Amino acid sequence: MSVLFFDIGATLADVSFEDDGSLTFRPRPRVVEVLTALAGVRKGIISNPGAGDAARERARAALDAAFAGQFTEAALLHWGPKTERGIFDGAIASAGVPADSCVFVGEDPDERTVARTAGLRTAAHPVFAQAAVEGRPVLWTRIGLPGGRGLAELDAVANGAEVVPVHVASDRLVLAMASERGASALRQAGFTTDPRGSVEETAAFLLRDDRPVPAPEALAGEPPEALAAVESGLRASAAFVFASGELAGAGPALLSLGPAPGGVYLAAAAGVPVEGIHLPGARPGHTERLLPDPALLSRPGEAPVRETAAGFAPGAPSEETVEAVRAAVTPEVMRAHVARVSGAAPLVEGGAHTVRGRHAAGADNVLVAQALAGRFAALGLTVRLRPFTWRGHRIANVEAEHLVPGSDGAVLVTAHLDSTGDQGAYVDGAGVPRPYDPAADPAPGADDDGSGVAAVLAAAECLAGLLAAGRHPARTVRFVLFNAEEQGLVGSKVYARAAAAAGESIAGVLQMDMIAGRRDGGHTVEVHAGAAVAGPAAQASEELGEVLARAVSAVSAGLTVERITGPGDPAAGRSDHASFHERGWAAVAVSENFFDGAEPASGTRQYHRPGDTLDDPDHDTGYATDIARGVTTAALTLAGL
């Protein structure tokens, strides 16, 4: 008889640590259904709740609360890191069956690889647990929607079959994981399936290629649709060839999953650093990590987004709010916040530690997240850490909230807290060029995205001041700092996926990604509302951009607002706002003059370099303050202040 072992975080449940230290597990979509169907199968846990007995006790209590009666054999509960096979060997021994009768179910391909070395079978999602027990393969599959069929119809079929989507390319194409049984159900319902390779211990990415791809002259007279298809295929081939060349010597590291929006879908073997591939001329955000989500097709934000968008404030911000923002969001405040997170000043006032970098693989990343949580808590906000694992590193998103009971949705003010210096030039002791080492090399990230972090903190301080003065918003206001953005939007995808699963209502997302880079006299702020998939969310995002434009003109009149919309938006899918577009919510990305590709650009020249410091000549605190004031004013106005 087979024994199933499940990871918890992101596989069985979304995890949050409340500010009182309590731990909460919220079951992921379809998980309870799967566990119920496996009622006669022995089930255990292999998960890492953190070090110490107290952490394990909290995890066991949260497990019992979320999955009462499902995991009853105490001997099958194994707590600890999954980076080495020892914990899996212990699980096999506790099961009392041969290794190949045990199945490890976990989202992380690196952990599945370690499990395989111990002899366990693996499944990438609970939906495929039974397939793993029966030895049936699960494949990366392109799903085509014929004319007249929509995502809602596909969702109805996929959610009753062995199918889990990972990306919606358009209203005609979805990339998913599917067993043959799942694919058969799709075909019977009238959808097409194109299997591209085994999931096993791989992860999916979208790698965009921004280089021009001219169509062959022989096709000059073909219809535009045909030319677009040829260009898409050529671009995908070129991107895959380049990526394969960059990873030459790593064995069968990559598998092409076919053309994707602006590039190619890739399946990468566990541990393969796709995030480190930089195509010539690539614009920011060219790599996107794709996460499995049974709820992805339902786009839960689309149903209420029309109503909340219609309620966006039509007029100018109030004078009281503008005055409060100008008083709270100042160059001095912004500079102090950037200094602490970029290493120009101690991370904690009165402390000794200064930050070297905030890379997701660096030790400072965890310290920065904890310090930011502490600053939010000091403002009287409800703070939660939303932990997740990236390549064996336990890191977290930081959320701080002022809850308004009965609110029709939350207004989110966001940025990403991590950084990278992977575009710098590094040499070893002998002067020989070497790759960037996040554990040793600096990544101050003062602009990217220390400036966005500073703006979120300043906005939170402004709200706290208004609350102390007796003013109260009509909508919930939430401040969120995402982690592992530089690794393909991982943190925001984890966060938005969990918010959708919890049925949360989000009125709008204002995401700031690099707002301090200014040179050559430029004073333009880019507001990106373009979404890859047309629909209510795209329209609501444009209306959200209009609210922001009015706020900027009211509080920072010297700024020129460049509003960019539509599927051709150069930031579509490339910053954390895209994780909310995926689920049908209104969202915009706000940045310096950097994403639009205009020449000459006026944004930073230190993108992803160790020179991205507070004292860099391109870092303009006054400019960042103007943008932060506009975003803060927009958020407070949306919240009814």
PyMOL commands that set and color helices and strands:
alter all, ss='L'
color gray80, all
select helices_A, chain A and resi 31-37+53-66+74-76+86-95+99-101+109-117+126-133+151-158+180-188+217-219+224-246+274-276+296-298+302-310+319-328+331-342+363-378+446-468+485-487+490-501+536-555+578-581+621-638
alter helices_A, ss='H'
color red, helices_A
select strands_A, chain A and resi 3-6+13-18+23-27+42-47+77-79+102-105+121-123+138-144+163-168+173-179+192-198+202-208+254-260+263-269+287-290+382-390+393-402+410-416+426-427+433-434+476-482+506-512+524-528+560-564+587-591
alter strands_A, ss='S'
color yellow, strands_A
deselect
rebuild
show_as cartoon
